[in-house]
Amino acid sequence: MPQAKMNSKREHRIAIEVVVDAYSPEEQAMGWYNYLEEKLHFPFLTKCIAERAISPLRKGDEVEIVGMAPEEECQHEMFVETRWERRKLAVPLSQLKPIAATDKDTKEAVEDWHYWIDQGHIL
C-alpha cells in the first residue's frame, strides 16, 4: 500500500500530543490509547471502510462506537467498542470512518490514527 502524503501539521500534533517521549511500541500504544480516550467523544456513528478477517464488519456497515476497548486489547492496534448481539465487541479503529455530525475532535483523532497507520507505523 502506498504511503499517505506527508502532512506536517498532523505530524507535529502526533509528535507533540501522542508519541512524545514514547520510545518503545508499548509506550507508543499507551500514548495513542490516552490520546484517543481523551479526544473521542462517545457515542459516535461510523461506517466500515475496510473489511478485516478479525472483525465481523463488512464494508459499508454503519455502527455506533460506544467507547474504547480495554487497554490490554490495544497493545498492538487501537480498538473501539460497539454493541453487537447484546454485548460489546471490540473492532479495529482503522476500519472505521466517522460519519454524519461527528464532532471535530473525534473526527480529527480518528483521522490522526488512520494517517499514522497509512504512514507505515506499527505498534
N, CA, C and O atoms as CSV, one atom per row, in Angstrom:
chain,resi,resn,atom,element,x,y,z
A,1,MET,N,N,0.843,-1.174,0.000
A,1,MET,CA,C,0.000,0.000,0.000
A,1,MET,C,C,0.888,1.236,0.000
A,1,MET,O,O,1.818,1.318,0.802
A,2,PRO,N,N,0.624,2.205,-0.884
A,2,PRO,CA,C,1.444,3.417,-0.919
A,2,PRO,C,C,1.253,4.249,0.344
A,2,PRO,O,O,0.173,4.295,0.935
A,3,GLN,N,N,2.332,4.897,0.728
A,3,GLN,CA,C,2.285,5.754,1.906
A,3,GLN,C,C,1.438,6.995,1.635
A,3,GLN,O,O,1.443,7.532,0.528
A,4,ALA,N,N,0.711,7.443,2.660
A,4,ALA,CA,C,-0.091,8.659,2.553
A,4,ALA,C,C,0.835,9.866,2.419
A,4,ALA,O,O,1.962,9.857,2.913
A,5,LYS,N,N,0.346,10.893,1.750
A,5,LYS,CA,C,1.104,12.128,1.594
A,5,LYS,C,C,1.387,12.730,2.978
A,5,LYS,O,O,0.514,12.759,3.845
A,6,MET,N,N,2.605,13.202,3.164
A,6,MET,CA,C,3.029,13.786,4.433
A,6,MET,C,C,2.223,15.042,4.749
A,6,MET,O,O,2.022,15.896,3.886
A,7,ASN,N,N,1.765,15.144,5.995
A,7,ASN,CA,C,1.003,16.290,6.465
A,7,ASN,C,C,1.739,16.838,7.683
A,7,ASN,O,O,1.661,16.261,8.767
A,8,SER,N,N,2.456,17.950,7.510
A,8,SER,CA,C,3.318,18.462,8.584
A,8,SER,C,C,2.530,18.871,9.826
A,8,SER,O,O,3.005,18.673,10.945
A,9,LYS,N,N,1.351,19.429,9.652
A,9,LYS,CA,C,0.530,19.826,10.808
A,9,LYS,C,C,0.125,18.592,11.627
A,9,LYS,O,O,0.207,18.593,12.855
A,10,ARG,N,N,-0.308,17.557,10.931
A,10,ARG,CA,C,-0.704,16.311,11.600
A,10,ARG,C,C,0.518,15.643,12.243
A,10,ARG,O,O,0.441,15.155,13.370
A,11,GLU,N,N,1.633,15.623,11.528
A,11,GLU,CA,C,2.875,15.047,12.059
A,11,GLU,C,C,3.262,15.735,13.371
A,11,GLU,O,O,3.617,15.075,14.347
A,12,HIS,N,N,3.188,17.060,13.379
A,12,HIS,CA,C,3.537,17.828,14.576
A,12,HIS,C,C,2.592,17.483,15.735
A,12,HIS,O,O,3.045,17.255,16.857
A,13,ARG,N,N,1.283,17.446,15.467
A,13,ARG,CA,C,0.311,17.136,16.525
A,13,ARG,C,C,0.575,15.740,17.093
A,13,ARG,O,O,0.562,15.556,18.310
A,14,ILE,N,N,0.811,14.765,16.229
A,14,ILE,CA,C,1.076,13.405,16.701
A,14,ILE,C,C,2.357,13.365,17.526
A,14,ILE,O,O,2.401,12.723,18.575
A,15,ALA,N,N,3.393,14.042,17.061
A,15,ALA,CA,C,4.670,14.048,17.785
A,15,ALA,C,C,4.546,14.707,19.150
A,15,ALA,O,O,5.147,14.237,20.116
A,16,ILE,N,N,3.776,15.790,19.246
A,16,ILE,CA,C,3.665,16.553,20.491
A,16,ILE,C,C,2.605,16.002,21.452
A,16,ILE,O,O,2.807,15.999,22.667
A,17,GLU,N,N,1.479,15.539,20.906
A,17,GLU,CA,C,0.368,15.116,21.759
A,17,GLU,C,C,0.253,13.611,21.960
A,17,GLU,O,O,-0.348,13.171,22.940
A,18,VAL,N,N,0.811,12.815,21.059
A,18,VAL,CA,C,0.564,11.377,21.118
A,18,VAL,C,C,1.811,10.590,21.507
A,18,VAL,O,O,1.816,9.899,22.526
A,19,VAL,N,N,2.843,10.686,20.721
A,19,VAL,CA,C,4.009,9.822,20.939
A,19,VAL,C,C,5.200,10.554,21.554
A,19,VAL,O,O,6.327,10.062,21.500
A,20,VAL,N,N,4.955,11.722,22.135
A,20,VAL,CA,C,6.020,12.455,22.803
A,20,VAL,C,C,6.614,11.578,23.917
A,20,VAL,O,O,5.877,11.014,24.726
A,21,ASP,N,N,7.926,11.470,23.952
A,21,ASP,CA,C,8.641,10.667,24.952
A,21,ASP,C,C,8.274,9.186,24.915
A,21,ASP,O,O,8.473,8.482,25.905
A,22,ALA,N,N,7.744,8.703,23.799
A,22,ALA,CA,C,7.420,7.276,23.650
A,22,ALA,C,C,8.510,6.638,22.799
A,22,ALA,O,O,8.609,6.905,21.602
A,23,TYR,N,N,9.320,5.801,23.420
A,23,TYR,CA,C,10.475,5.237,22.736
A,23,TYR,C,C,10.280,3.778,22.339
A,23,TYR,O,O,11.025,3.259,21.507
A,24,SER,N,N,9.303,3.122,22.915
A,24,SER,CA,C,9.065,1.717,22.587
A,24,SER,C,C,7.654,1.571,22.025
A,24,SER,O,O,6.828,2.466,22.201
A,25,PRO,N,N,7.366,0.461,21.352
A,25,PRO,CA,C,5.999,0.237,20.865
A,25,PRO,C,C,4.959,0.262,21.997
A,25,PRO,O,O,3.836,0.727,21.801
A,26,GLU,N,N,5.334,-0.231,23.162
A,26,GLU,CA,C,4.407,-0.230,24.301
A,26,GLU,C,C,4.068,1.197,24.730
A,26,GLU,O,O,2.915,1.509,25.024
A,27,GLU,N,N,5.094,2.062,24.763
A,27,GLU,CA,C,4.869,3.465,25.136
A,27,GLU,C,C,4.059,4.189,24.065
A,27,GLU,O,O,3.216,5.025,24.390
A,28,GLN,N,N,4.304,3.876,22.788
A,28,GLN,CA,C,3.512,4.466,21.712
A,28,GLN,C,C,2.053,4.025,21.823
A,28,GLN,O,O,1.143,4.837,21.654
A,29,ALA,N,N,1.830,2.750,22.105
A,29,ALA,CA,C,0.462,2.242,22.261
A,29,ALA,C,C,-0.253,2.975,23.397
A,29,ALA,O,O,-1.418,3.349,23.261
A,30,MET,N,N,0.439,3.178,24.509
A,30,MET,CA,C,-0.165,3.890,25.640
A,30,MET,C,C,-0.452,5.343,25.270
A,30,MET,O,O,-1.487,5.886,25.657
A,31,GLY,N,N,0.452,5.972,24.528
A,31,GLY,CA,C,0.234,7.346,24.079
A,31,GLY,C,C,-0.992,7.451,23.190
A,31,GLY,O,O,-1.822,8.343,23.364
A,32,TRP,N,N,-1.101,6.535,22.236
A,32,TRP,CA,C,-2.276,6.535,21.350
A,32,TRP,C,C,-3.552,6.262,22.127
A,32,TRP,O,O,-4.570,6.914,21.897
A,33,TYR,N,N,-3.506,5.309,23.041
A,33,TYR,CA,C,-4.698,4.967,23.822
A,33,TYR,C,C,-5.184,6.180,24.610
A,33,TYR,O,O,-6.370,6.510,24.589
A,34,ASN,N,N,-4.267,6.832,25.298
A,34,ASN,CA,C,-4.634,8.006,26.101
A,34,ASN,C,C,-5.138,9.153,25.234
A,34,ASN,O,O,-6.117,9.812,25.585
A,35,TYR,N,N,-4.481,9.397,24.109
A,35,TYR,CA,C,-4.895,10.451,23.188
A,35,TYR,C,C,-6.316,10.193,22.677
A,35,TYR,O,O,-7.163,11.085,22.708
A,36,LEU,N,N,-6.568,8.984,22.213
A,36,LEU,CA,C,-7.897,8.661,21.678
A,36,LEU,C,C,-8.963,8.683,22.769
A,36,LEU,O,O,-10.074,9.165,22.548
A,37,GLU,N,N,-8.627,8.164,23.939
A,37,GLU,CA,C,-9.586,8.165,25.046
A,37,GLU,C,C,-10.000,9.594,25.416
A,37,GLU,O,O,-11.150,9.843,25.778
A,38,GLU,N,N,-9.045,10.525,25.321
A,38,GLU,CA,C,-9.324,11.924,25.637
A,38,GLU,C,C,-10.083,12.638,24.515
A,38,GLU,O,O,-10.989,13.426,24.786
A,39,LYS,N,N,-9.722,12.370,23.272
A,39,LYS,CA,C,-10.266,13.120,22.133
A,39,LYS,C,C,-11.585,12.582,21.576
A,39,LYS,O,O,-12.393,13.350,21.055
A,40,LEU,N,N,-11.809,11.271,21.681
A,40,LEU,CA,C,-13.033,10.699,21.120
A,40,LEU,C,C,-14.206,10.963,22.053
A,40,LEU,O,O,-14.127,10.699,23.253
A,41,HIS,N,N,-15.280,11.479,21.502
A,41,HIS,CA,C,-16.485,11.762,22.280
A,41,HIS,C,C,-17.548,10.739,21.902
A,41,HIS,O,O,-18.096,10.764,20.800
A,42,PHE,N,N,-17.824,9.845,22.835
A,42,PHE,CA,C,-18.735,8.732,22.604
A,42,PHE,C,C,-20.157,9.102,22.998
A,42,PHE,O,O,-20.353,9.939,23.879
A,43,PRO,N,N,-21.142,8.501,22.367
A,43,PRO,CA,C,-21.058,7.623,21.200
A,43,PRO,C,C,-20.940,8.447,19.917
A,43,PRO,O,O,-21.290,9.627,19.881
A,44,PHE,N,N,-20.436,7.791,18.861
A,44,PHE,CA,C,-20.422,8.419,17.549
A,44,PHE,C,C,-20.635,7.349,16.478
A,44,PHE,O,O,-20.284,6.183,16.657
A,45,LEU,N,N,-21.212,7.775,15.379
A,45,LEU,CA,C,-21.569,6.872,14.295
A,45,LEU,C,C,-20.420,6.763,13.302
A,45,LEU,O,O,-19.789,7.761,12.955
A,46,THR,N,N,-20.152,5.528,12.843
A,46,THR,CA,C,-19.089,5.280,11.880
A,46,THR,C,C,-19.584,4.408,10.736
A,46,THR,O,O,-20.641,3.780,10.802
A,47,LYS,N,N,-18.775,4.398,9.690
A,47,LYS,CA,C,-19.012,3.498,8.563
A,47,LYS,C,C,-17.755,2.657,8.386
A,47,LYS,O,O,-16.640,3.170,8.476
A,48,CYS,N,N,-17.939,1.367,8.134
A,48,CYS,CA,C,-16.814,0.476,7.877
A,48,CYS,C,C,-16.262,0.778,6.491
A,48,CYS,O,O,-16.995,0.763,5.502
A,49,ILE,N,N,-14.956,1.054,6.428
A,49,ILE,CA,C,-14.324,1.404,5.150
A,49,ILE,C,C,-13.423,0.293,4.626
A,49,ILE,O,O,-12.926,0.375,3.503
A,50,ALA,N,N,-13.208,-0.748,5.432
A,50,ALA,CA,C,-12.357,-1.860,5.009
A,50,ALA,C,C,-12.719,-3.105,5.816
A,50,ALA,O,O,-12.917,-3.034,7.028
A,51,GLU,N,N,-12.800,-4.219,5.145
A,51,GLU,CA,C,-13.063,-5.469,5.849
A,51,GLU,C,C,-11.775,-6.011,6.428
A,51,GLU,O,O,-10.701,-5.846,5.850
A,52,ARG,N,N,-11.890,-6.663,7.582
A,52,ARG,CA,C,-10.745,-7.278,8.252
A,52,ARG,C,C,-11.145,-8.686,8.673
A,52,ARG,O,O,-12.290,-8.907,9.067
A,53,ALA,N,N,-10.237,-9.624,8.597
A,53,ALA,CA,C,-10.510,-11.004,8.980
A,53,ALA,C,C,-10.862,-11.122,10.463
A,53,ALA,O,O,-11.560,-12.058,10.853
A,54,ILE,N,N,-10.397,-10.201,11.288
A,54,ILE,CA,C,-10.631,-10.265,12.731
A,54,ILE,C,C,-11.924,-9.583,13.155
A,54,ILE,O,O,-12.241,-9.551,14.344
A,55,SER,N,N,-12.670,-9.042,12.213
A,55,SER,CA,C,-13.868,-8.268,12.531
A,55,SER,C,C,-15.060,-8.756,11.713
A,55,SER,O,O,-14.903,-9.119,10.547
A,56,PRO,N,N,-16.250,-8.766,12.314
A,56,PRO,CA,C,-17.443,-9.172,11.570
A,56,PRO,C,C,-18.001,-8.078,10.662
A,56,PRO,O,O,-18.925,-8.327,9.887
A,57,LEU,N,N,-17.447,-6.870,10.753
A,57,LEU,CA,C,-17.980,-5.758,9.967
A,57,LEU,C,C,-17.643,-5.921,8.489
A,57,LEU,O,O,-16.571,-6.398,8.115
A,58,ARG,N,N,-18.594,-5.509,7.674
A,58,ARG,CA,C,-18.399,-5.523,6.225
A,58,ARG,C,C,-18.359,-4.087,5.733
A,58,ARG,O,O,-18.946,-3.189,6.337
A,59,LYS,N,N,-17.659,-3.888,4.628
A,59,LYS,CA,C,-17.542,-2.554,4.049
A,59,LYS,C,C,-18.941,-1.971,3.850
A,59,LYS,O,O,-19.821,-2.610,3.273
A,60,GLY,N,N,-19.124,-0.748,4.339
A,60,GLY,CA,C,-20.404,-0.062,4.229
A,60,GLY,C,C,-21.280,-0.174,5.463
A,60,GLY,O,O,-22.227,0.599,5.610
A,61,ASP,N,N,-20.990,-1.123,6.362
A,61,ASP,CA,C,-21.768,-1.244,7.599
A,61,ASP,C,C,-21.639,0.033,8.415
A,61,ASP,O,O,-20.560,0.621,8.494
A,62,GLU,N,N,-22.734,0.455,9.016
A,62,GLU,CA,C,-22.704,1.587,9.936
A,62,GLU,C,C,-22.856,1.062,11.356
A,62,GLU,O,O,-23.761,0.280,11.647
A,63,VAL,N,N,-21.958,1.501,12.238
A,63,VAL,CA,C,-22.008,1.074,13.637
A,63,VAL,C,C,-21.765,2.267,14.550
A,63,VAL,O,O,-21.021,3.189,14.217
A,64,GLU,N,N,-22.409,2.224,15.702
A,64,GLU,CA,C,-22.207,3.254,16.711
A,64,GLU,C,C,-21.067,2.805,17.626
A,64,GLU,O,O,-21.071,1.687,18.139
A,65,ILE,N,N,-20.110,3.682,17.816
A,65,ILE,CA,C,-18.978,3.405,18.691
A,65,ILE,C,C,-19.304,3.972,20.068
A,65,ILE,O,O,-19.651,5.145,20.208
A,66,VAL,N,N,-19.185,3.110,21.088
A,66,VAL,CA,C,-19.625,3.497,22.429
A,66,VAL,C,C,-18.484,3.678,23.426
A,66,VAL,O,O,-18.717,4.135,24.545
A,67,GLY,N,N,-17.255,3.328,23.043
A,67,GLY,CA,C,-16.133,3.512,23.960
A,67,GLY,C,C,-14.862,2.899,23.417
A,67,GLY,O,O,-14.860,2.244,22.374
A,68,MET,N,N,-13.781,3.125,24.143
A,68,MET,CA,C,-12.507,2.485,23.817
A,68,MET,C,C,-12.559,1.053,24.337
A,68,MET,O,O,-13.191,0.779,25.357
A,69,ALA,N,N,-11.900,0.153,23.639
A,69,ALA,CA,C,-11.746,-1.217,24.125
A,69,ALA,C,C,-10.827,-1.178,25.348
A,69,ALA,O,O,-10.126,-0.188,25.556
A,70,PRO,N,N,-10.818,-2.228,26.149
A,70,PRO,CA,C,-9.904,-2.241,27.296
A,70,PRO,C,C,-8.452,-2.052,26.851
A,70,PRO,O,O,-8.049,-2.479,25.768
A,71,GLU,N,N,-7.696,-1.409,27.709
A,71,GLU,CA,C,-6.288,-1.095,27.431
A,71,GLU,C,C,-5.490,-2.307,26.952
A,71,GLU,O,O,-4.702,-2.203,26.012
A,72,GLU,N,N,-5.694,-3.451,27.595
A,72,GLU,CA,C,-4.916,-4.639,27.247
A,72,GLU,C,C,-5.186,-5.142,25.823
A,72,GLU,O,O,-4.382,-5.893,25.271
A,73,GLU,N,N,-6.305,-4.735,25.231
A,73,GLU,CA,C,-6.617,-5.111,23.850
A,73,GLU,C,C,-5.939,-4.179,22.838
A,73,GLU,O,O,-5.938,-4.459,21.639
A,74,CYS,N,N,-5.375,-3.095,23.312
A,74,CYS,CA,C,-4.837,-2.057,22.427
A,74,CYS,C,C,-3.314,-1.967,22.470
A,74,CYS,O,O,-2.755,-0.890,22.262
A,75,GLN,N,N,-2.651,-3.057,22.731
A,75,GLN,CA,C,-1.194,-3.047,22.801
A,75,GLN,C,C,-0.524,-3.044,21.430
A,75,GLN,O,O,0.627,-2.622,21.308
A,76,HIS,N,N,-1.239,-3.515,20.385
A,76,HIS,CA,C,-0.649,-3.588,19.049
A,76,HIS,C,C,-1.492,-2.911,17.982
A,76,HIS,O,O,-1.070,-2.786,16.832
A,77,GLU,N,N,-2.679,-2.476,18.364
A,77,GLU,CA,C,-3.598,-1.794,17.451
A,77,GLU,C,C,-4.680,-1.147,18.309
A,77,GLU,O,O,-4.997,-1.640,19.392
A,78,MET,N,N,-5.243,-0.048,17.828
A,78,MET,CA,C,-6.299,0.613,18.584
A,78,MET,C,C,-7.658,0.016,18.214
A,78,MET,O,O,-8.024,-0.079,17.043
A,79,PHE,N,N,-8.394,-0.386,19.266
A,79,PHE,CA,C,-9.721,-0.952,19.113
A,79,PHE,C,C,-10.731,-0.087,19.848
A,79,PHE,O,O,-10.435,0.493,20.893
A,80,VAL,N,N,-11.932,-0.012,19.279
A,80,VAL,CA,C,-13.042,0.678,19.908
A,80,VAL,C,C,-14.193,-0.315,20.041
A,80,VAL,O,O,-14.216,-1.351,19.376
A,81,GLU,N,N,-15.146,0.018,20.909
A,81,GLU,CA,C,-16.250,-0.907,21.163
A,81,GLU,C,C,-17.542,-0.441,20.516
A,81,GLU,O,O,-17.856,0.748,20.464
A,82,THR,N,N,-18.281,-1.434,20.023
A,82,THR,CA,C,-19.620,-1.232,19.501
A,82,THR,C,C,-20.530,-2.272,20.144
A,82,THR,O,O,-20.059,-3.287,20.656
A,83,ARG,N,N,-21.816,-2.018,20.115
A,83,ARG,CA,C,-22.756,-3.015,20.609
A,83,ARG,C,C,-22.971,-4.031,19.492
A,83,ARG,O,O,-23.211,-3.669,18.340
A,84,TRP,N,N,-22.881,-5.315,19.857
A,84,TRP,CA,C,-23.002,-6.386,18.865
A,84,TRP,C,C,-23.663,-7.583,19.530
A,84,TRP,O,O,-23.105,-8.169,20.458
A,85,GLU,N,N,-24.833,-7.942,19.064
A,85,GLU,CA,C,-25.570,-9.098,19.579
A,85,GLU,C,C,-25.622,-9.116,21.105
A,85,GLU,O,O,-25.185,-10.079,21.735
A,86,ARG,N,N,-26.148,-8.069,21.685
A,86,ARG,CA,C,-26.394,-7.930,23.125
A,86,ARG,C,C,-25.135,-7.881,23.986
A,86,ARG,O,O,-25.199,-8.132,25.190
A,87,ARG,N,N,-23.993,-7.559,23.383
A,87,ARG,CA,C,-22.758,-7.380,24.152
A,87,ARG,C,C,-21.909,-6.333,23.452
A,87,ARG,O,O,-22.256,-5.871,22.366
A,88,LYS,N,N,-20.804,-5.961,24.069
A,88,LYS,CA,C,-19.868,-5.042,23.423
A,88,LYS,C,C,-18.808,-5.861,22.695
A,88,LYS,O,O,-18.339,-6.887,23.187
A,89,LEU,N,N,-18.445,-5.378,21.513
A,89,LEU,CA,C,-17.443,-6.037,20.689
A,89,LEU,C,C,-16.383,-5.022,20.314
A,89,LEU,O,O,-16.702,-3.909,19.896
A,90,ALA,N,N,-15.109,-5.405,20.464
A,90,ALA,CA,C,-14.005,-4.524,20.074
A,90,ALA,C,C,-13.702,-4.734,18.595
A,90,ALA,O,O,-13.537,-5.862,18.130
A,91,VAL,N,N,-13.632,-3.613,17.862
A,91,VAL,CA,C,-13.302,-3.647,16.431
A,91,VAL,C,C,-12.159,-2.671,16.177
A,91,VAL,O,O,-12.013,-1.684,16.898
A,92,PRO,N,N,-11.347,-2.942,15.152
A,92,PRO,CA,C,-10.216,-2.058,14.863
A,92,PRO,C,C,-10.675,-0.664,14.428
A,92,PRO,O,O,-11.521,-0.527,13.545
A,93,LEU,N,N,-10.119,0.345,15.047
A,93,LEU,CA,C,-10.428,1.720,14.664
A,93,LEU,C,C,-10.013,1.989,13.224
A,93,LEU,O,O,-10.610,2.833,12.555
A,94,SER,N,N,-9.007,1.288,12.744
A,94,SER,CA,C,-8.516,1.522,11.385
A,94,SER,C,C,-9.526,1.155,10.307
A,94,SER,O,O,-9.377,1.586,9.164
A,95,GLN,N,N,-10.542,0.377,10.634
A,95,GLN,CA,C,-11.527,0.010,9.619
A,95,GLN,C,C,-12.772,0.903,9.650
A,95,GLN,O,O,-13.743,0.647,8.938
A,96,LEU,N,N,-12.739,1.943,10.472
A,96,LEU,CA,C,-13.915,2.797,10.658
A,96,LEU,C,C,-13.639,4.254,10.301
A,96,LEU,O,O,-12.536,4.767,10.486
A,97,LYS,N,N,-14.675,4.896,9.787
A,97,LYS,CA,C,-14.601,6.329,9.486
A,97,LYS,C,C,-15.830,6.992,10.095
A,97,LYS,O,O,-16.954,6.558,9.842
A,98,PRO,N,N,-15.630,8.046,10.902
A,98,PRO,CA,C,-16.789,8.756,11.456
A,98,PRO,C,C,-17.657,9.335,10.341
A,98,PRO,O,O,-17.154,9.772,9.306
A,99,ILE,N,N,-18.960,9.327,10.570
A,99,ILE,CA,C,-19.886,9.896,9.596
A,99,ILE,C,C,-20.835,10.860,10.279
A,99,ILE,O,O,-20.894,10.951,11.505
A,100,ALA,N,N,-21.563,11.565,9.460
A,100,ALA,CA,C,-22.624,12.480,9.901
A,100,ALA,C,C,-22.064,13.603,10.776
A,100,ALA,O,O,-21.058,14.228,10.438
A,101,ALA,N,N,-22.720,13.843,11.883
A,101,ALA,CA,C,-22.443,15.014,12.713
A,101,ALA,C,C,-21.412,14.740,13.808
A,101,ALA,O,O,-21.543,15.249,14.921
A,102,THR,N,N,-20.412,13.961,13.509
A,102,THR,CA,C,-19.367,13.687,14.489
A,102,THR,C,C,-18.603,14.986,14.780
A,102,THR,O,O,-18.303,15.753,13.865
A,103,ASP,N,N,-18.295,15.222,16.048
A,103,ASP,CA,C,-17.611,16.469,16.417
A,103,ASP,C,C,-16.191,16.512,15.867
A,103,ASP,O,O,-15.614,15.485,15.508
A,104,LYS,N,N,-15.646,17.711,15.810
A,104,LYS,CA,C,-14.335,17.970,15.205
A,104,LYS,C,C,-13.205,17.175,15.875
A,104,LYS,O,O,-12.367,16.596,15.183
A,105,ASP,N,N,-13.175,17.143,17.215
A,105,ASP,CA,C,-12.109,16.434,17.925
A,105,ASP,C,C,-12.120,14.940,17.610
A,105,ASP,O,O,-11.069,14.341,17.379
A,106,THR,N,N,-13.295,14.350,17.601
A,106,THR,CA,C,-13.413,12.919,17.310
A,106,THR,C,C,-12.947,12.623,15.898
A,106,THR,O,O,-12.157,11.706,15.672
A,107,LYS,N,N,-13.439,13.401,14.956
A,107,LYS,CA,C,-13.070,13.204,13.545
A,107,LYS,C,C,-11.554,13.353,13.365
A,107,LYS,O,O,-10.921,12.536,12.696
A,108,GLU,N,N,-10.986,14.386,13.958
A,108,GLU,CA,C,-9.551,14.637,13.833
A,108,GLU,C,C,-8.724,13.509,14.455
A,108,GLU,O,O,-7.723,13.091,13.875
A,109,ALA,N,N,-9.127,13.016,15.618
A,109,ALA,CA,C,-8.374,11.955,16.294
A,109,ALA,C,C,-8.400,10.659,15.482
A,109,ALA,O,O,-7.380,9.980,15.365
A,110,VAL,N,N,-9.551,10.317,14.926
A,110,VAL,CA,C,-9.636,9.114,14.090
A,110,VAL,C,C,-8.775,9.295,12.842
A,110,VAL,O,O,-8.059,8.378,12.439
A,111,GLU,N,N,-8.844,10.467,12.239
A,111,GLU,CA,C,-8.020,10.743,11.058
A,111,GLU,C,C,-6.534,10.696,11.402
A,111,GLU,O,O,-5.730,10.257,10.580
A,112,ASP,N,N,-6.153,11.142,12.604
A,112,ASP,CA,C,-4.755,11.063,13.037
A,112,ASP,C,C,-4.301,9.600,13.094
A,112,ASP,O,O,-3.208,9.270,12.633
A,113,TRP,N,N,-5.138,8.729,13.656
A,113,TRP,CA,C,-4.796,7.306,13.743
A,113,TRP,C,C,-4.654,6.702,12.345
A,113,TRP,O,O,-3.689,5.990,12.066
A,114,HIS,N,N,-5.612,6.988,11.475
A,114,HIS,CA,C,-5.556,6.474,10.098
A,114,HIS,C,C,-4.287,6.972,9.394
A,114,HIS,O,O,-3.618,6.205,8.702
A,115,TYR,N,N,-3.966,8.236,9.570
A,115,TYR,CA,C,-2.779,8.829,8.951
A,115,TYR,C,C,-1.520,8.114,9.432
A,115,TYR,O,O,-0.664,7.741,8.629
A,116,TRP,N,N,-1.413,7.925,10.745
A,116,TRP,CA,C,-0.232,7.301,11.339
A,116,TRP,C,C,-0.042,5.886,10.783
A,116,TRP,O,O,1.074,5.492,10.442
A,117,ILE,N,N,-1.125,5.134,10.695
A,117,ILE,CA,C,-1.081,3.779,10.144
A,117,ILE,C,C,-0.704,3.842,8.650
A,117,ILE,O,O,0.117,3.055,8.180
A,118,ASP,N,N,-1.309,4.779,7.918
A,118,ASP,CA,C,-1.025,4.918,6.489
A,118,ASP,C,C,0.428,5.311,6.223
A,118,ASP,O,O,0.949,5.065,5.135
A,119,GLN,N,N,1.075,5.914,7.204
A,119,GLN,CA,C,2.497,6.271,7.071
A,119,GLN,C,C,3.397,5.055,7.294
A,119,GLN,O,O,4.617,5.150,7.159
A,120,GLY,N,N,2.802,3.925,7.630
A,120,GLY,CA,C,3.578,2.699,7.795
A,120,GLY,C,C,3.996,2.380,9.206
A,120,GLY,O,O,4.781,1.457,9.424
A,121,HIS,N,N,3.487,3.127,10.179
A,121,HIS,CA,C,3.830,2.873,11.582
A,121,HIS,C,C,3.049,1.668,12.101
A,121,HIS,O,O,1.913,1.424,11.693
A,122,ILE,N,N,3.667,0.934,12.991
A,122,ILE,CA,C,3.002,-0.172,13.677
A,122,ILE,C,C,3.356,-0.118,15.159
A,122,ILE,O,O,4.370,0.461,15.550
A,123,LEU,N,N,2.514,-0.721,15.961
A,123,LEU,CA,C,2.788,-0.778,17.411
A,123,LEU,C,C,3.376,-2.135,17.759
A,123,LEU,O,O,3.679,-2.396,18.923
